[in-house]
């Protein structure tokens, strides 16, 4: 399909729909004809001529498109379908004007009435609303169709580039083996195109302005932003900085052992050596300091200089990645690796972005940064394509030095990861350094490579560390002056028991310093060191066993909250979650002074309650002291949970900690505000659904969610001082809310209505059903003395519709972690739907939101969104939509007519 032909046709459709919406807007406004004339009095003949002109333009351009041969059949058919829809809507408008003319109306005085006021003489209010809604739908869908067409066309260009990169086939095959769950990008896009793209709140004129001003730099920045993910960079920030003067030996010539062999492979020589040298492998025991060394290397002043010598005369790029098994799921995947590498390299060479990521770049070039929220997520196929294209440039235009830490922390097949790293390194112009534990898979791959074994080389570093830390204590210096030999013997004992494990030393030194501070005798200190276990896991067990009894409840709570939290938890959030009586929501905790106070409190609390097993990293987040702590905690988790206080539930504590403490403000803009708000809502419900399986927590769950509802009501007020609704509001596009009008907050629909603009009003109970917080819904429905909760009209989203359709139907691409969330709650959703159907649901409640004439039964037959199968307790799997359709039919909800959706709901309202 010729993109210019498609864009020309789309422009004609947009012009027609904007014209139709203007005609049917229920406000007094000046009429602007298709020719641009702005008269005071409009002849109805002019309206007809304008419609005919716009309709003819669509017809001619669609005929031209229909005659072209194209590979993008689905998007082309969708575009032509929208054109036919415009013809039908044009005929409807012409029929209305014709009926006006037969009643004697020849012209329209705009000083007195608008067009929509005039046509009320011949058309019902509902018919006008329906027609306006149909035209608006076409206008929204055309933008999405164009997004898909551009995506597909640039993909065809990528196919041509693939012919030039046949030598990359083996690498791509290796990448494919790393992730078996590869999704079909085109199928995702075609489903995505059925959903309307959100328009700019300032209208089409603003969008046209964005198209004019959206230069290449902005498009490239949008691509880079789309590569970002939560917690990117957190792992590096969490790694401790190397102690002063440690690891300096690495950039010097290697020392020689007694047999005349170097103690490690020359690192500086490897850095400057020409291409095709082997991968450098840094290995060592858990806790020996591998990640700290990798961070030290990346920040060393000589690294850039040495790599420049290697790359001459070409420029070079330096990229790094830290796998982190104790972090978020993303931080230990191959997707995170490729996204991080692409982001780092393309940030340094942004001129490559149109070539490496052509589809996404073209998308943002046309639709601007606002399309980030609506664009498809990065799929593995697209990462394949982009990384493969980027890889072709390495060694041709520039060289690339890559440092990857923690291969053993990768969540997948380690052999496949090794294969990928080796294949990448085998091309010219690359230099790769990796670190890992000495597992067999890595021994087999790298044992003959340049390498170093860290615990064999850090004796001097550990001695410097121990002496430096202990000699910072006045009490130790007093002992050293009185007992110099015994002081040296104590340090020797520590070095011997450490066996090169830096982490063991850091924990032990903290214990000694605490003993010195508390006035322990020299014999006490020596006995403590002698009794310390050599193994890290036994050392952690001793620390856990020695936590003071009055702190054990809080220690358990801190570990549970830290484990339950999605992602990396900040010190402030952990403090709020652990506080029994947190400060009121209107107290500002984001000031610099408050943040410093909270951090000081948490440093002391983590030190006394977890004995340093949890600590605050350099970025202000709370992390495990080391990955080995996380591994040990998994082994004794049941014991940790049993130490918590009665009634404690970590997920409820997190919900209370995350409750909004301010309004959204007006500085973000509509799209950013909406995305931020609904990302937070999803996060709260993901924690809430975890509490549903424990009946004893139901009262606390209900009270917490009611408090959350009130808190989000406060946050949804954009202008707290004047209580106004403005352009940046999350309410933009909500049904019944006009952006040219200011509202008292009390007059606005419930905040949940903003989830999908243009839909009828929703409720918090409906949202709870949508996210499967079943115990909350059951309690609210059961405790309600009247059945009105389940007796919905066409202007409301029913609880049943929320439960059946689920979050993806309402949020679309903004619904996060959908497969994991939906699959984990499939049986709970099934039981909730059965519960609702058993409570005398009105037929009007069994319709699709925004389409009162479409039943949930018929919608289920069309499978509107992808839903995983229902996993029954016996392991059997039931098709979700088939099962839901059968339940609806069983309860007499397969046939719904005008009486059920229009007449009965209005009668109920009259008699309530």
WOBEL-V525508 format. One record per residue. N is the residue number from 0. PHI is phi as a letter, one per 20 degrees, with the letter a starting at -180 (* if undefined). PSI is psi in whole degrees, 0 to 359 (none if undefined). D_LAST is the distance of its C-alpha to the last C-alpha in Angstrom with 1 decimal. Layout:
n: {N/N}
phi: {PHI/PHI}
psi: {PSI/PSI}
d_last: {D_LAST/D_LAST}
This chain:
n: {0/1/2/3/4/5/6/7/8/9/10/11/12/13/14/15/16/17/18/19/20/21/22/23/24/25/26/27/28/29/30/31/32/33/34/35/36/37/38/39/40/41/42/43/44/45/46/47/48/49/50/51/52/53/54/55/56/57/58/59/60/61/62/63/64/65/66/67/68/69/70/71/72/73/74/75/76/77/78/79/80/81/82/83/84/85/86/87/88/89/90/91/92/93/94/95/96/97/98/99/100/101/102/103/104/105/106/107/108/109/110/111/112/113/114/115/116/117/118/119/120/121/122/123/124/125/126/127/128/129/130/131/132/133/134/135/136/137/138/139/140/141/142/143/144/145/146/147/148/149/150/151/152/153/154/155/156/157/158/159/160/161/162/163/164/165/166/167/168/169/170/171/172/173/174/175/176/177/178/179/180/181/182/183/184/185/186/187/188/189/190/191/192/193/194/195/196/197/198/199/200/201/202/203/204/205/206/207/208/209/210/211/212/213/214/215/216/217/218/219/220/221/222/223/224/225/226/227/228/229/230/231/232/233/234/235/236/237/238/239/240/241/242/243/244/245/246/247/248/249/250/251/252/253/254/255/256/257/258/259/260/261/262/263/264/265/266/267/268/269/270/271/272/273/274/275/276/277/278/279/280/281/282/283/284/285/286/287/288/289/290/291/292/293/294/295/296/297/298/299/300/301/302/303/304/305/306/307/308/309/310/311/312/313/314/315/316/317/318/319/320/321/322/323/324/325/326/327/328/329/330/331/332/333/334/335/336/337/338/339/340/341/342/343/344/345/346/347/348/349/350/351/352/353/354/355/356/357/358/359/360/361/362/363/364/365/366/367/368/369/370/371/372/373/374/375/376/377/378/379/380/381/382/383/384/385/386/387/388/389/390/391/392/393/394/395/396/397/398/399/400/401/402/403/404/405/406/407/408/409/410/411/412/413/414/415/416/417/418/419/420/421/422/423/424/425/426/427/428/429/430/431/432/433/434/435/436/437/438/439/440/441/442/443/444/445/446/447/448/449/450/451/452/453/454/455/456/457/458/459/460/461/462/463/464/465/466/467/468/469/470/471/472/473/474/475/476/477/478/479/480/481/482/483/484/485/486/487/488/489/490/491/492/493/494/495/496/497/498/499/500/501/502/503/504/505/506/507/508/509/510/511/512/513/514/515/516/517/518/519/520/521/522/523/524/525/526/527/528/529/530/531/532/533/534/535/536/537/538/539/540/541/542/543/544/545/546/547/548/549/550/551/552/553/554/555/556/557/558/559/560/561/562/563/564/565/566/567/568/569/570/571/572/573/574/575/576/577/578/579/580/581/582/583/584/585/586/587/588/589/590/591/592/593/594/595/596/597/598/599/600/601/602/603/604/605/606/607/608/609/610/611/612/613/614/615/616/617/618/619/620/621/622/623/624/625/626/627/628/629/630/631/632/633/634/635/636/637/638/639/640/641/642/643/644/645/646/647/648/649/650/651/652/653/654/655/656/657/658/659/660/661/662/663/664/665/666/667/668/669/670/671/672/673/674/675/676/677/678/679/680/681/682/683/684/685/686/687/688/689/690/691/692/693/694/695/696/697/698/699/700/701/702/703/704/705/706/707/708/709/710/711/712/713/714/715/716/717/718/719/720/721/722/723/724/725/726/727/728/729/730/731/732/733/734/735/736/737/738/739/740/741/742/743/744/745/746/747/748/749/750/751/752/753/754/755/756/757/758/759/760/761/762/763/764/765/766/767/768/769/770/771/772/773/774/775/776/777/778/779/780/781/782/783/784/785/786/787/788/789/790/791/792/793/794/795/796/797/798/799/800/801/802/803/804/805/806/807/808/809/810/811/812/813/814/815/816/817/818/819/820/821/822/823/824/825/826/827/828/829/830/831/832/833/834/835/836/837/838/839/840/841/842/843/844/845/846/847/848/849/850/851/852/853/854/855/856/857/858/859/860/861/862/863/864/865/866/867/868/869/870/871/872/873/874/875/876/877/878/879/880/881/882/883/884/885/886/887/888/889/890/891/892/893/894/895/896/897/898/899/900/901/902/903/904/905/906/907/908/909/910/911}
phi: {*/f/g/f/f/f/f/f/f/f/f/f/f/f/f/f/f/f/f/f/f/f/f/e/f/e/b/e/b/f/e/d/f/f/e/n/f/d/e/e/c/d/f/f/f/f/g/f/f/f/f/f/f/f/f/f/f/f/f/f/f/f/f/f/f/f/e/e/e/b/e/e/g/f/f/f/f/f/f/f/f/f/f/f/f/f/f/f/f/f/f/f/f/f/f/f/f/f/f/f/f/f/e/n/e/d/b/c/e/f/f/d/b/e/f/f/f/f/f/f/f/c/c/f/f/f/f/f/f/f/f/f/f/f/f/f/f/f/f/f/f/f/f/f/f/f/f/f/f/f/f/f/f/f/f/f/f/f/g/f/f/f/f/e/c/f/f/e/g/f/f/f/f/f/g/f/f/f/c/f/e/f/e/e/f/f/f/f/f/f/f/f/f/f/e/f/f/f/e/f/f/e/n/f/f/f/f/f/f/f/f/f/e/f/e/f/f/f/f/f/f/f/f/f/f/f/f/f/b/g/m/f/n/f/f/f/f/f/f/f/f/f/f/g/m/e/m/f/f/f/e/d/f/f/f/d/e/f/e/n/e/f/f/b/f/g/f/f/f/f/f/e/f/f/g/m/f/e/f/e/d/d/c/r/f/g/n/f/o/f/f/f/f/f/f/f/f/f/d/f/f/e/g/f/f/f/f/f/f/f/e/g/e/f/f/c/d/c/c/b/b/c/f/b/f/e/e/f/g/f/f/c/d/f/f/f/g/f/f/f/f/f/f/f/f/f/f/e/c/f/f/e/g/f/e/e/c/f/f/f/f/f/g/f/f/e/d/n/f/f/f/g/f/e/f/f/f/f/e/f/f/f/f/g/f/f/f/f/f/f/f/f/e/f/n/e/e/a/d/c/d/c/d/c/d/m/g/f/e/f/e/r/f/f/f/f/f/g/g/f/f/f/f/f/f/f/e/f/n/c/c/c/c/c/c/a/f/e/f/g/f/e/g/f/e/c/f/e/e/g/a/b/d/f/f/e/c/d/g/f/f/f/f/f/f/f/f/f/f/f/f/f/e/g/f/f/f/f/f/f/f/e/c/f/f/f/f/f/f/f/f/f/f/f/f/f/f/f/l/n/e/f/f/g/f/f/f/f/f/f/f/f/f/f/f/f/f/e/n/f/f/f/f/f/f/f/f/f/f/f/e/f/f/f/e/f/f/f/f/f/f/f/f/f/f/e/f/f/g/f/d/f/f/f/f/f/f/f/f/f/f/f/f/f/f/e/n/e/e/f/f/f/f/f/f/f/f/e/f/f/c/f/f/g/f/e/e/f/d/e/f/g/f/f/f/f/f/f/f/f/f/f/g/f/f/f/f/e/e/d/l/n/f/d/b/e/e/f/e/n/d/e/c/f/g/a/g/f/f/f/f/f/f/f/f/d/g/g/f/f/f/f/e/f/f/g/n/f/c/f/f/f/f/f/g/f/f/e/g/g/d/b/e/f/n/d/e/e/n/g/g/f/f/f/f/f/f/f/f/f/f/g/f/f/f/f/f/f/f/f/e/f/e/d/f/f/e/g/g/f/f/f/f/f/f/f/f/f/g/f/f/f/f/f/f/f/f/f/c/f/f/d/l/d/d/c/g/f/f/f/f/g/n/f/f/n/d/d/f/e/c/e/c/f/g/f/e/e/f/g/g/f/f/f/g/c/f/n/e/f/f/d/c/f/f/f/f/g/f/g/e/m/e/f/f/f/f/g/f/f/f/f/e/f/f/d/e/f/g/d/d/e/d/f/e/c/e/f/f/f/f/g/f/f/e/m/f/f/f/e/e/m/f/f/f/e/l/f/f/f/f/f/f/f/c/f/f/f/f/g/f/f/f/f/f/f/f/e/d/l/f/f/f/f/e/d/d/e/g/n/c/f/e/d/e/f/f/f/f/f/f/e/l/f/c/f/c/f/f/e/e/e/g/e/n/f/d/d/f/f/f/f/f/f/f/f/f/f/f/g/e/m/d/e/c/c/d/f/f/f/e/d/f/f/g/f/f/f/f/f/d/f}
psi: {131/117/326/320/316/316/319/317/318/321/321/319/316/319/317/315/322/321/314/318/321/319/322/12/131/56/159/115/162/137/133/117/169/334/354/359/140/89/170/327/129/124/134/333/326/319/315/316/318/316/317/319/313/320/319/321/318/317/315/316/326/325/320/318/319/334/350/151/137/154/344/67/315/313/325/315/323/319/316/326/319/326/317/325/321/320/318/317/325/319/321/316/319/322/320/314/321/320/326/318/324/341/5/359/120/332/168/117/107/348/345/316/157/171/319/328/319/317/350/345/334/0/140/159/317/321/321/315/317/316/317/321/320/316/319/322/318/317/321/317/329/325/320/321/318/324/316/320/313/319/314/320/317/334/323/324/323/327/320/320/329/329/334/354/40/334/353/359/317/324/316/321/322/315/321/325/334/323/104/339/58/131/161/110/316/321/320/316/319/328/321/326/344/345/139/136/142/131/156/134/341/3/185/326/320/322/320/322/320/320/322/323/357/87/178/322/318/319/319/320/323/321/315/318/324/338/340/153/161/137/9/124/347/324/314/319/330/342/132/143/142/139/149/129/6/153/5/334/335/325/14/173/143/144/160/137/184/334/3/12/145/144/339/161/137/111/317/323/320/321/324/352/145/178/166/11/164/167/137/130/120/120/170/170/162/132/4/349/24/313/321/321/318/319/321/316/313/333/4/140/334/347/310/318/314/321/329/320/321/317/340/137/4/157/169/156/147/122/154/151/140/106/147/97/338/0/208/161/322/327/354/26/163/333/316/322/308/320/320/315/316/318/314/314/319/336/323/335/68/340/346/346/314/334/324/322/62/319/311/323/317/322/311/334/322/315/351/180/335/339/352/316/334/345/151/148/156/118/161/325/316/322/320/306/313/317/322/318/317/320/329/333/337/131/342/302/334/165/164/126/125/129/121/121/140/47/327/345/3/134/79/196/114/329/320/321/317/316/317/314/318/320/317/317/337/345/158/153/21/149/128/132/131/159/150/167/160/55/160/319/327/327/314/325/325/5/333/5/165/135/173/147/109/319/343/354/356/13/312/322/318/319/316/320/311/313/316/318/315/321/354/352/122/325/318/320/328/315/319/322/323/326/68/319/317/326/316/322/322/317/319/320/317/315/321/313/336/327/37/6/104/322/317/316/316/323/315/318/323/320/318/316/323/320/319/319/327/2/24/146/166/321/321/316/317/317/320/315/319/324/350/133/147/328/140/316/322/327/318/321/321/319/315/318/335/4/136/140/324/349/353/323/312/324/315/316/318/317/320/318/316/319/323/336/137/115/200/121/135/160/322/315/319/322/314/320/331/345/130/319/79/160/155/158/340/2/127/115/5/0/154/319/315/319/319/318/316/317/319/318/316/328/314/318/315/326/317/324/323/1/35/358/333/138/160/123/180/338/10/7/155/124/161/148/324/160/325/334/316/317/319/320/322/327/328/23/318/321/321/317/321/344/359/159/152/136/356/135/114/325/323/323/321/319/314/323/329/358/136/136/7/175/167/331/171/7/346/330/160/307/315/319/313/313/318/315/310/338/318/320/313/318/315/316/330/323/321/321/338/341/349/337/355/104/326/340/357/314/318/323/315/314/320/318/326/321/322/317/314/322/318/331/317/318/331/352/118/326/93/331/317/354/50/156/129/179/321/358/148/348/357/128/356/147/130/0/119/134/349/5/145/145/145/141/326/339/353/154/169/145/334/340/338/356/316/114/141/351/160/174/138/181/165/323/321/317/318/321/319/319/11/31/75/322/325/314/314/316/316/319/317/321/347/122/340/151/10/340/330/7/78/151/180/343/18/151/120/157/321/316/321/314/318/314/330/173/326/327/324/321/340/228/343/353/118/150/42/317/314/316/311/319/320/343/18/317/324/320/318/314/324/317/317/320/313/319/336/359/44/56/131/149/329/341/349/36/164/131/132/353/74/342/2/123/155/328/310/327/321/326/336/355/70/328/159/128/135/161/156/119/113/162/330/4/348/148/128/138/126/306/324/318/317/317/319/320/316/319/320/328/18/27/23/340/112/130/187/322/321/323/340/306/307/316/322/325/322/320/323/324/3/none}
d_last: {56.7/58.2/55.9/56.8/55.8/52.4/51.9/52.9/50.4/47.6/48.4/48.1/44.7/43.5/44.9/43.1/39.7/40.1/40.9/37.9/35.5/37.1/36.8/33.1/32.2/29.9/32.2/35.3/38.3/41.8/42.5/45.1/46.8/48.1/51.5/50.5/50.8/48.4/48.5/46.8/46.3/45.5/46.7/44.3/47.5/47.8/44.4/45.5/48.8/47.3/45.0/48.0/50.1/47.7/47.0/50.7/51.4/49.0/50.6/54.1/53.5/51.5/54.4/56.8/54.8/54.4/58.2/58.9/59.6/57.6/57.1/53.5/52.0/48.4/47.9/49.9/47.7/44.6/46.0/47.0/43.6/42.1/44.7/43.8/40.1/41.3/43.2/40.1/38.0/40.9/41.0/37.3/37.9/41.1/39.2/36.8/39.7/41.5/38.8/38.8/42.6/42.5/40.3/43.2/42.0/45.1/44.5/41.9/42.5/41.1/41.4/38.7/36.3/35.9/36.2/32.5/31.9/34.5/33.2/29.8/31.8/32.4/29.7/25.9/24.1/23.1/26.7/28.1/26.0/27.0/30.7/30.8/29.4/32.0/34.8/33.7/33.8/37.3/38.4/37.2/38.8/42.1/42.8/42.3/44.5/47.2/47.0/47.7/50.5/52.3/51.9/53.4/56.2/57.4/57.2/59.7/61.9/61.7/62.9/66.1/66.6/66.3/69.4/71.3/70.1/71.2/73.0/69.7/68.7/69.8/67.7/64.6/65.1/65.4/62.2/60.5/61.6/60.1/56.6/55.9/52.2/53.0/50.0/50.3/49.9/49.6/46.9/44.9/45.3/44.3/41.0/40.6/41.2/38.0/36.0/35.8/38.0/36.4/37.7/39.2/36.7/39.3/39.4/42.1/44.8/44.6/44.9/47.9/49.5/49.1/50.9/53.8/54.2/53.5/57.1/58.7/58.6/54.8/54.4/56.8/54.9/51.7/53.4/54.7/51.3/49.9/52.6/51.6/49.6/48.3/51.2/53.9/56.9/55.5/58.0/61.0/59.7/59.3/62.9/65.2/67.8/71.3/73.2/75.9/79.0/77.6/77.8/80.3/82.7/80.7/81.9/85.5/88.1/87.4/89.4/91.9/92.0/95.2/95.8/95.6/92.2/89.4/86.6/84.0/84.0/84.8/81.4/82.8/85.1/82.3/80.2/83.1/84.3/84.1/81.6/81.4/81.9/79.7/76.4/76.8/75.3/74.4/73.8/73.8/72.3/68.7/68.8/72.1/70.6/70.2/67.1/68.6/71.8/69.9/68.1/71.5/73.0/70.3/70.8/74.6/76.4/79.0/76.5/76.1/79.8/80.8/78.3/79.6/83.0/81.7/79.7/82.4/82.6/79.0/76.1/73.9/70.4/69.5/66.3/65.1/62.4/61.7/60.1/58.1/57.0/55.4/53.2/50.2/50.3/51.3/54.3/56.1/55.7/57.8/55.0/55.3/59.0/59.1/56.3/58.2/61.5/60.2/58.5/61.6/64.0/62.1/61.4/65.2/65.8/62.8/64.8/64.5/60.7/60.6/63.1/61.7/58.0/58.1/54.7/52.8/55.0/54.4/50.7/50.7/53.3/50.9/47.5/48.5/47.6/43.8/44.4/45.2/41.6/41.2/44.6/45.1/46.2/50.0/50.8/54.0/55.4/55.0/56.7/59.4/60.0/60.0/62.1/64.5/65.0/65.5/67.9/70.1/70.7/71.9/75.7/75.9/74.5/74.2/74.6/71.9/72.2/69.4/68.9/66.5/65.9/64.7/65.2/64.7/61.2/60.1/57.3/58.8/62.1/64.8/67.5/65.4/65.0/68.7/69.5/67.3/69.0/72.4/71.7/70.4/73.5/75.9/75.6/77.8/76.7/74.7/75.2/72.9/72.8/70.6/70.1/69.1/69.9/73.0/71.3/73.3/71.4/72.3/75.8/76.6/75.4/76.9/79.7/82.4/80.7/81.4/79.5/79.5/78.5/76.9/77.6/81.3/81.4/79.5/81.8/83.0/79.5/78.3/81.3/80.6/77.0/77.8/80.6/78.6/75.6/77.7/80.1/77.2/77.0/79.4/79.5/80.7/83.3/84.6/85.0/86.5/89.2/90.0/89.6/90.2/91.2/88.3/85.9/87.2/87.1/83.4/82.6/84.7/82.8/79.5/80.8/82.2/79.0/76.8/78.5/77.4/73.7/72.7/69.3/70.9/73.1/70.3/68.5/71.7/72.8/69.5/70.2/73.8/72.7/70.2/73.0/75.4/72.8/72.3/76.1/76.8/80.5/82.4/82.7/78.9/78.3/80.9/79.5/76.0/77.3/79.4/76.4/74.0/73.3/74.5/71.5/68.4/65.9/67.9/68.0/64.2/64.0/66.3/64.2/61.0/62.8/64.2/60.9/60.7/58.5/56.4/55.5/54.8/51.0/50.7/53.1/51.0/47.8/49.6/50.9/47.5/45.6/48.4/48.3/44.5/44.2/44.2/47.2/49.4/47.8/48.9/50.3/47.4/44.7/46.7/47.1/43.4/42.6/45.2/44.4/42.6/41.5/41.4/41.4/38.1/36.6/37.8/41.4/43.5/45.3/46.8/49.5/53.0/53.7/50.7/51.4/55.0/54.0/51.6/54.3/56.9/54.6/53.9/57.6/58.4/55.5/56.3/59.9/59.5/56.6/57.6/61.2/61.0/59.7/56.8/57.9/56.7/58.2/59.5/56.2/54.3/52.7/53.2/55.3/57.3/60.8/61.9/60.7/62.6/60.4/57.4/59.4/60.3/56.8/55.6/58.3/57.2/53.4/52.5/54.7/53.1/49.5/50.6/51.8/48.3/46.6/44.0/40.5/41.7/40.0/41.6/38.7/36.3/39.1/39.4/35.7/36.0/39.3/37.9/34.9/35.2/37.1/36.9/35.2/36.4/38.4/39.4/42.7/41.9/40.4/37.2/38.4/39.9/36.9/34.5/37.0/37.7/34.0/33.1/36.3/35.4/31.9/33.6/36.2/33.7/31.9/35.3/36.2/32.9/33.1/36.5/35.1/32.8/35.7/36.3/33.7/35.3/34.3/30.6/29.6/31.8/30.4/26.8/28.0/30.2/27.6/25.0/28.0/28.8/25.4/25.8/29.4/28.7/26.2/29.2/31.6/29.6/30.2/33.3/34.5/33.9/35.7/33.9/30.6/31.1/30.4/33.8/35.6/36.4/32.8/31.3/28.4/30.8/29.4/25.8/23.4/22.6/25.4/28.5/31.7/33.1/30.5/30.2/26.9/26.0/25.2/21.8/20.8/21.8/19.8/20.4/24.1/23.8/22.9/26.6/27.9/28.3/28.2/26.4/23.8/20.0/18.6/19.3/18.7/21.3/20.3/20.8/24.2/25.1/24.5/26.5/29.4/29.1/28.5/27.3/27.4/25.1/22.5/23.0/22.6/19.4/17.8/19.4/18.6/14.9/13.5/10.3/11.1/8.9/12.3/13.7/11.1/12.4/12.7/16.2/16.0/15.9/18.6/17.5/19.1/20.9/22.4/23.6/25.3/26.8/28.2/29.4/30.7/33.3/31.0/29.4/32.4/35.2/38.7/37.3/36.3/39.1/40.9/38.8/41.1/41.7/38.1/36.7/39.5/39.3/35.6/35.5/35.2/32.6/30.5/31.1/29.9/26.7/25.8/26.6/24.4/21.3/22.1/22.3/18.7/16.9/16.6/14.8/17.5/16.0/16.7/20.3/21.4/23.7/22.4/23.4/24.3/21.2/23.8/25.7/24.6/25.5/27.8/29.9/29.9/31.3/34.1/35.2/35.4/34.0/35.5/38.1/37.0/39.5/39.7/37.9/40.5/40.1/41.6/44.6/45.3/44.2/42.5/39.8/39.0/35.7/34.3/35.7/34.2/30.7/30.9/32.0/29.1/26.5/28.4/28.6/24.8/24.6/23.5/26.7/25.7/22.6/22.3/20.7/18.2/17.0/17.1/16.1/14.5/12.2/10.5/10.0/8.7/6.0/5.3/5.8/3.8/0.0}
